[in-house]
Amino acid sequence: AEPFLSGTSSNYVEEMYYAWLENPKSVHKSWDIFFRNANAGAAPGTAYQSPPPLSTSLSTLSQAQFLDQAQPNVDKLVEDHLAVQSLIRAYQIRGHHVAQLDPLGILDADLDSSLPADLITSTDKLGFYGLDESDLDKVFRLPTTTFIGGNESALPLREIIRRLEMAYCQHIGVEFMFINDLEQCQWIRQKFETPGIMQFTNEEKRTLLARLVRSTRFEEFLQRKWSSEKRFGLEGCEVLIPALKTIIDKSSEKGVDYVIMGMPHRGRLNVLANVIRKELEQIFCQFDSKLEAADEGSGDVKYHLGMYHRRINRVTDRNITLSLVANPSHLEAVDPVVQGKTKAEQFYCGDTEGKKVMSILLHGDAAFAGQGIVYETFHLSDLPSYTTHGTVHVVVNNQIGFTTDPRMARSSPYPTDVARVVNAPIFHVNADDPEAVVYVCNVAAEWRSTFHKDVVVDLVCYRRNGHNEMDEPMFTQPLMYKQIRKQKPVLQKYAELLISQGVVNQPEYEEEIAKYDKICEEAHARSKDEKILHIKHWLDSPWPGFFTLDGQPRSMTCPSTGLNEEDLTHIGQVASSVPVEDFTIHGGLSRILKTRGEMVKNRTVDWALAEYMAFGSLLKEGIHIRLSGQDVERGTFSHRHHVLHDQNVDKRTCIPMNHLWPNQAPYTVCNSSLSEYGVLGFELGFAMASPNALVLWEAQFGDFHNTAQCIIDQFICPGQAKWVRQNGIVLLLPHGMEGMGPEHSSARPERFLQMCNDDPDVFPKLDDFDVRQLCECNWIVVNCSTPANFFHVLRRQILLPFRKPLIVFTPKSLLRHPAARSSFDDMLPGTHFLPFLRVIPDSGPAVQNPEQVKRVLLCTGKVYYDLTRERK
């Protein structure tokens, strides 16, 4: 036995050995020789050579004898370490492909039954790395890119593989290695690799069980009472309720006090009841066909309604406001609306980093992969004027879309692959393991509060019934549904687990069930007294103080939309100047500003200046204005120029509109991504949040609104009738034949007019006729002929005692037409959107003797200017 290898010094030797592995020159020459010889297989005694006397020069020392073939085994050792590093990396990248994610055990969640060659699913695969079974008990030093060692820096290969299997191949599949930020990757590795990190206290387990009881028994109660009603129940993914509550609890703990949610119909009633805590009788009375609707409008099916509720979060004891946005049947259409509303709520409370307000979006697997709006919404996630600083996406992946198999529904391995575009980590989890689900949801909420980026939780589950409760799934998915019939519900599985662990006993569990069933029964009895359905109880964005207490406009009058001369002149002067020192603008822009200045001197405005006057005057009154769309900062037709760019300093800009008054509201003007559907949805959501803001979306050309048709048809046009929800969004649609080809010229006014809800059989009341008429229509469609009218109609949007969407067909050539000018006289106090007849009389010779007129032409917009030119 060698005395220097005694137990006490072995740690010291090991440290030195690792130092030598990294750099042979870092240890004393004699140790270098010892390690080389030992590596070559010599026994410790023969490997050791006593150091030469101190007098010897170093050159003689370097000739000290080495045993034969010392080199190759160092290589073998390095190769084996590299192989182990590759193996660890393979599990981090591809471990999710072999994770056990499908609760039914019949489908591969990634649609691929083959196993990756570089994962050690059997010992013969060690050969891929140049290792074999004899290496399983060798100890390897762990790289810095893994946390499987816990406090240990080296582990036997057998244990390394076992811990990687535990971290990446059980009920959680983690996709994150595509993220190009080392800190974020390390953060995720630490959350999933650290040994024993997924521990729950008995208290937490009992809370989870109670939440599963509520989620499961709510659906069972509805099934008992209304067995033939469509309700799009959650059976097969009951774990969604504890999942959402966990995300909300953790976010509340991290400082969030307002959560805005969007979701499809599956499980919606359960979310309303158990997450948002809508009164149960309000939900149950929706099933009663005899209900009379109290509010105006058509109402909507119960699984589309929204909700707003403020309550105490029991876990964190902090106030939390929850809002679920109403949505149509069009899956995923609500995504950008939720993001816009979230952005607005953050804006109004000065939450510039998303620490107080956040959004949660729920998705179905088929729609998440199939609907392009998902991709458009993801691309808004990091844009300065659109980011909500991270959204938690939860996919209810029931591995089927109505009757369509996933293999027919997507080309990507997972439904969530669209999220990889924005480097969002994706956590796949087997929904029959509630503890894994809750752990993943905690991590997702922490990720959002740490990095303020999107994250996806993919709940791999099943759908116990058909697409709705009346649908027969066995026609198309016989194998799957035979398995589902045999499948134990997750509540039963988890209760049995906790009872076997001694966390709860059978009587306690049964008492928990009986307690919730009693709550449901009592609420059901009370619901029979509800005779009237108040749609406004289901409002997702209340506007406190804007309407009377019963939700009516405070008056039926609109003040004059005119403005005094000083304000007009002041706004005009700012619009034609550069309010910042040492700012070099483009020469062509100097000419445009000079022309503006001359117009102001002559007391006239063109189209761009009229818009400036309207915006500037509203900002003075504290009304926030947000103008968004493709290239709106400059304007498609180079007429607006609301953002000036310094020609000498890159990225230095100036927005003169924000330099008008000392205490004005802020003006936001932002070029959007090249998307219509996503961006219009976003602006609609932004306009929902407050009535005291003018939110405008401008299309690049008017005909491009048709890619956002779903937002127009499902939200803007019928929003008030379905959801008693008013919205004052403005659509600016450039319209007119200007040599761009026929279908690229029309903004399709006939479509908007056809979708007005004007009833030809109803004779209007004549008192306050002009305002009442606006109040009773579903939106306002205008094609202004003069800049002054454009100015008035924009100001009227805010001065009306209610909010209506405004569709404006804006000009192209009239932007520069010398005749398309208005005088200040048409914009002074006392003036309105011209006059109440909504008619501007001709100023031609026929006006001198009107009794001679044989034919009257009514026209609107650009055609008037064409007619006068023709007449000359």
Salt bridges, closest charged atoms under 4 A:
ASP32 OD2 - LYS29 NZ 3.36
ASP32 OD1 - ARG36 NE 3.20
ASP80 OD1 - LYS76 NZ 3.08
ASP110 OD2 - HIS97 ND1 2.56
ASP118 OD2 - ARG94 NH2 2.36
ASP135 OD1 - LYS138 NZ 3.04
ASP137 OD1 - ARG158 NE 3.20
GLU152 OE2 - ARG163 NH2 3.69
GLU159 OE2 - ARG162 NH2 3.08
GLU159 OE2 - ARG163 NE 2.69
GLU175 OE2 - ARG420 NH1 2.54
GLU175 OE1 - HIS428 NE2 2.64
GLU203 OE1 - ARG206 NH2 3.22
GLU219 OE1 - ARG231 NH1 2.57
GLU220 OE1 - ARG217 NH1 2.55
GLU229 OE1 - LYS302 NZ 3.06
GLU235 OE2 - ARG231 NH2 3.17
ASP249 OD2 - ARG211 NH2 2.81
GLU253 OE2 - LYS250 NZ 3.50
GLU281 OE2 - ARG526 NE 3.15
ASP288 OD1 - LYS290 NZ 3.72
ASP295 OD2 - LYS536 NZ 3.17
ASP300 OD1 - HIS304 ND1 3.39
GLU332 OE1 - HIS363 ND1 2.61
ASP335 OD2 - HIS363 ND1 3.74
GLU345 OE2 - LYS341 NZ 3.13
GLU353 OE1 - LYS355 NZ 2.89
ASP405 OD1 - ARG407 NH1 3.89
ASP432 OD2 - LYS493 NZ 2.76
ASP433 OD2 - HIS171 ND1 2.79
GLU446 OE1 - LYS191 NZ 2.89
GLU446 OE2 - LYS250 NZ 3.74
ASP454 OD2 - HIS393 NE2 2.76
ASP458 OD2 - HIS428 ND1 2.68
GLU469 OE2 - ARG231 NH1 3.87
GLU496 OE1 - LYS488 NZ 2.85
GLU512 OE2 - LYS515 NZ 3.89
ASP517 OD2 - ARG217 NH2 2.70
GLU521 OE2 - LYS225 NZ 3.32
GLU522 OE2 - LYS518 NZ 3.36
ASP540 OD2 - ARG725 NH1 2.57
GLU565 OE2 - ARG603 NE 2.57
ASP567 OD2 - LYS620 NZ 3.16
GLU611 OE1 - ARG640 NE 2.72
GLU611 OE1 - HIS642 NE2 3.80
GLU621 OE2 - ARG795 NH1 3.34
ASP646 OD2 - ARG652 NH1 2.86
ASP650 OD2 - LYS651 NZ 3.24
GLU683 OE1 - ARG626 NE 2.63
GLU698 OE2 - ARG640 NH2 2.82
ASP703 OD2 - HIS744 ND1 2.99
ASP825 OD1 - ARG603 NH2 2.71
ASP842 OD2 - ARG871 NH2 2.90
ASP866 OD2 - LYS862 NZ 3.56
ASP866 OD1 - ARG869 NH1 3.82
